[in-house]
Amino acid sequence: MTAAPSLPEIKIDARASADEARAFLERDRLMAAYALADIDQPEIEGARWWIARRDGDIAAVVMIVEGLPFRPCFATGASDGLAAIFREAIREPRVLLATPPRSRGAIEMTYRFERVDHMRRMNVHVNRFRPHINQDVRRLGADDLDAVIDLYGHASRTYFTPERLRREIYFGVYQADILVAGAGTHVRSTKSGIAAVGNVLTRLAYRGRGMARSCTSAVTETALEQHRDVVLNVREDNAPAISVYERLGYQTHGLFIEGPAVRRPGWERLFGSLKEKK
């Protein structure tokens, strides 16, 4: 009986160019939206990426944003390539990991999810967008920093900065002098023509009045003036939010999982490796 030929060895490249990584990520640009935006401006958030190659061809890409304390991480590609990158290259003790569900097994050989959220990636483009604003929304900027931090909580102080509010697209609703609702872009890139909407929040006492939808609509409309595609994330079980986004013209592009993940101790990784070989 002839043994099946083995696949070429996976090799990790920590110095691959942004163009190479971008070309691979563009294969599913909507799912890789955050990574594409970060790779186009690595100096802003401190993005770093690793590529797994098989016989010279790219098999997988992992990106970590080292400039943010919660270490966002996006991983996509072949399972053996992802397993090799996380095993041999990634050393962060904890990351906030987003990846297609099919990749979970390969990644969890080295990292263990503390929690798994099942998410939808939704997207809209200008031909499908249906704006809906029934509130007095206004563009937020650096002068609104204190109000923004008050809305999102003081733990957001390290995330929201004057530069972020100048760079990104944020809209909000004020009641008197209080910011009661807001939404904005997490990241965006004119080079890749893509923007990611998020941080959609309304204070509890003001919910049910269409403020979140108005803010999301305003952010989306402004983003579509500068970017070809706009995406957002929503939990699969958040039916009311999904309905709001669908009424604005968003459609589900695909599913992914997201959650904090910690690097397994050495004995766990060894045990997992031995189980894999059996």
C-alpha positions in Angstrom: 0.0 0.0 0.0 1.5 3.3 -1.1 1.4 6.1 1.5 -0.2 9.4 0.5 2.4 12.1 -0.4 3.0 14.5 2.4 2.3 18.2 1.9 5.3 20.6 1.7 6.5 22.0 5.0 4.9 25.1 6.4 7.3 28.0 6.9 6.6 31.2 8.9 7.4 34.6 7.5 7.4 37.4 10.0 8.8 40.0 7.5 6.3 39.6 4.6 5.4 42.8 2.8 2.1 44.5 3.4 1.3 44.0 -0.3 1.7 40.2 0.0 -0.5 40.1 3.1 -3.0 42.4 1.5 -3.3 40.3 -1.6 -4.2 37.3 0.4 -6.7 39.2 2.6 -8.4 40.6 -0.4 -9.6 37.1 -1.3 -12.3 37.8 1.2 -12.1 41.5 1.7 -15.3 41.9 3.6 -14.4 39.3 6.3 -10.8 40.7 6.4 -12.0 44.4 6.6 -10.4 45.2 9.9 -7.1 43.6 8.9 -7.0 45.4 5.6 -7.5 48.8 7.2 -4.9 48.1 9.8 -2.3 46.8 7.3 -2.7 50.0 5.3 -1.7 52.2 8.3 0.4 50.0 10.6 2.0 53.0 12.2 -1.4 54.2 13.7 -2.3 51.2 15.8 0.9 49.1 15.6 -0.3 46.3 13.4 2.0 43.3 12.9 1.4 40.3 10.7 2.8 36.8 10.1 2.4 34.7 7.0 2.5 30.9 6.7 3.9 29.7 3.4 3.6 26.3 1.8 6.0 25.8 -1.1 6.3 29.6 -1.5 2.5 30.2 -1.6 0.7 31.9 1.2 -1.5 29.5 3.2 -2.5 31.7 6.1 -2.2 35.1 7.7 -2.5 36.3 11.3 -2.5 39.9 12.3 -2.3 41.4 15.8 -2.8 45.1 16.6 -0.1 45.6 19.2 -0.9 49.3 19.9 -4.2 48.4 21.6 -4.2 46.9 25.1 -6.7 44.2 24.3 -4.6 43.0 21.4 -7.1 42.5 18.6 -6.1 39.5 16.5 -7.5 38.3 13.1 -6.6 34.9 11.7 -7.6 33.3 8.4 -6.3 30.7 6.0 -5.5 27.0 6.0 -5.7 25.2 9.3 -2.1 23.8 9.3 -0.8 27.3 8.5 -2.7 28.9 11.3 -1.6 26.1 13.7 2.0 26.8 12.8 1.8 30.5 13.2 0.1 30.4 16.6 2.5 27.6 17.8 5.7 29.1 16.5 5.3 32.8 16.2 2.6 34.3 18.4 3.7 34.9 22.0 1.0 37.2 23.3 -0.3 35.9 26.6 -3.9 37.0 25.7 -5.5 38.3 22.5 -9.0 39.2 21.4 -9.3 36.7 18.6 -11.6 36.8 15.5 -11.5 34.0 13.0 -13.8 31.8 10.8 -15.4 29.0 12.8 -13.5 26.4 10.8 -10.2 27.7 12.1 -11.0 27.2 15.8 -9.6 23.7 16.2 -6.2 24.7 14.7 -5.9 27.8 16.9 -7.0 26.1 20.1 -4.0 23.7 19.9 -2.1 26.7 21.2 -4.7 29.3 22.5 -7.8 28.6 24.5 -10.9 30.7 24.1 -12.2 32.1 27.4 -15.5 33.0 25.7 -16.8 32.5 22.2 -19.2 34.9 20.7 -20.9 33.8 17.5 -20.9 36.8 15.2 -22.2 38.0 11.8 -20.2 40.2 9.5 -22.7 42.4 7.6 -21.9 44.8 4.8 -23.5 47.5 2.6 -22.5 49.4 -0.5 -23.8 52.6 -1.9 -26.3 51.0 -4.3 -28.0 49.1 -1.4 -27.8 51.7 1.3 -31.2 53.1 2.6 -30.5 56.0 5.0 -32.9 56.6 7.9 -32.3 59.5 10.3 -35.2 60.6 12.6 -33.0 62.3 15.2 -30.8 65.4 15.3 -27.4 63.8 14.8 -24.1 65.7 14.7 -20.6 64.8 13.7 -18.4 64.3 16.8 -14.8 65.4 17.0 -12.0 66.1 19.4 -14.0 68.7 21.2 -16.5 66.0 22.2 -13.9 63.7 23.8 -15.1 64.1 27.4 -18.7 63.5 26.3 -17.7 60.4 24.3 -15.8 58.9 27.3 -18.8 59.6 29.5 -21.1 57.7 27.1 -18.8 54.7 26.6 -17.4 54.6 30.1 -14.2 55.7 31.7 -12.5 52.4 30.8 -12.6 53.7 27.2 -10.3 56.6 28.1 -7.3 54.8 26.7 -9.1 54.0 23.4 -10.7 57.3 22.7 -8.2 60.1 22.0 -8.5 63.4 20.2 -6.6 61.9 17.3 -9.0 58.9 17.0 -12.0 61.2 16.9 -10.3 63.4 14.3 -9.3 60.3 12.2 -12.5 58.2 12.4 -16.1 59.0 11.6 -18.3 59.5 14.7 -21.9 60.8 15.0 -24.0 61.2 18.1 -27.2 62.5 19.6 -27.1 65.1 22.4 -29.9 65.8 24.8 -29.1 69.2 26.4 -25.4 68.8 27.2 -25.4 65.0 27.5 -24.3 62.7 24.7 -26.9 60.0 24.8 -26.2 57.9 21.7 -23.3 57.4 19.4 -21.7 55.3 16.6 -18.5 55.5 14.6 -15.9 53.7 12.6 -13.5 51.4 14.3 -11.1 51.5 11.4 -11.1 52.6 7.8 -8.8 52.7 4.8 -9.2 54.8 1.7 -6.4 52.7 0.1 -8.5 49.5 0.5 -11.8 51.3 0.1 -13.2 49.8 3.3 -14.6 51.0 6.6 -15.8 49.1 9.7 -18.7 50.6 11.7 -19.1 49.9 15.5 -19.4 51.3 19.0 -23.2 51.7 18.4 -24.5 52.6 21.9 -27.5 54.4 23.4 -28.0 55.2 27.1 -30.6 52.9 28.6 -33.1 55.7 29.3 -33.1 56.8 25.7 -33.5 53.5 23.9 -36.3 52.7 21.6 -36.4 56.1 19.9 -34.3 55.3 16.8 -31.2 57.0 18.0 -28.8 54.1 17.4 -30.2 53.6 13.9 -29.9 57.4 13.1 -26.3 57.4 14.3 -25.4 54.2 12.4 -27.1 55.7 9.3 -25.1 58.9 9.5 -21.8 57.1 10.0 -22.6 54.7 7.1 -23.6 57.5 4.7 -20.4 59.5 5.4 -18.2 56.4 5.2 -19.7 55.4 1.8 -18.7 58.8 0.4 -15.1 57.8 0.9 -15.1 53.9 0.8 -16.5 51.3 -1.5 -17.6 48.9 1.2 -18.8 49.4 4.8 -19.0 46.5 7.2 -20.1 46.0 10.8 -20.3 43.1 13.3 -23.3 41.9 15.3 -23.9 38.9 17.5 -26.0 36.2 15.8 -28.5 36.3 18.6 -29.1 40.0 18.5 -32.2 39.9 16.2 -33.3 43.5 16.9 -30.0 45.0 15.9 -29.8 42.7 12.8 -33.3 44.0 11.8 -32.2 47.6 12.2 -29.1 47.1 10.1 -31.0 45.2 7.4 -33.5 48.1 7.1 -30.4 50.3 6.3 -29.4 48.0 3.5 -26.9 45.8 5.3 -26.7 42.1 4.4 -25.0 39.2 6.1 -21.7 38.4 4.4 -20.5 35.6 6.6 -20.1 34.2 10.1 -17.1 34.2 12.5 -16.3 33.7 16.1 -14.7 36.2 18.4 -13.6 36.2 22.0 -10.7 36.6 24.4 -8.1 33.8 24.1 -5.2 32.9 26.3 -2.0 31.1 25.4 -2.0 27.6 26.8 0.8 26.6 29.2 3.6 24.4 27.7 2.2 21.2 29.2 -1.2 21.8 27.6 0.3 22.5 24.2 2.5 19.3 24.4 -0.5 17.2 25.5 -2.5 18.6 22.6 0.3 17.9 20.1 0.6 14.3 21.3 -3.2 13.8 20.9 -3.0 15.2 17.4 -0.3 12.7 16.4 -2.3 9.7 17.6 
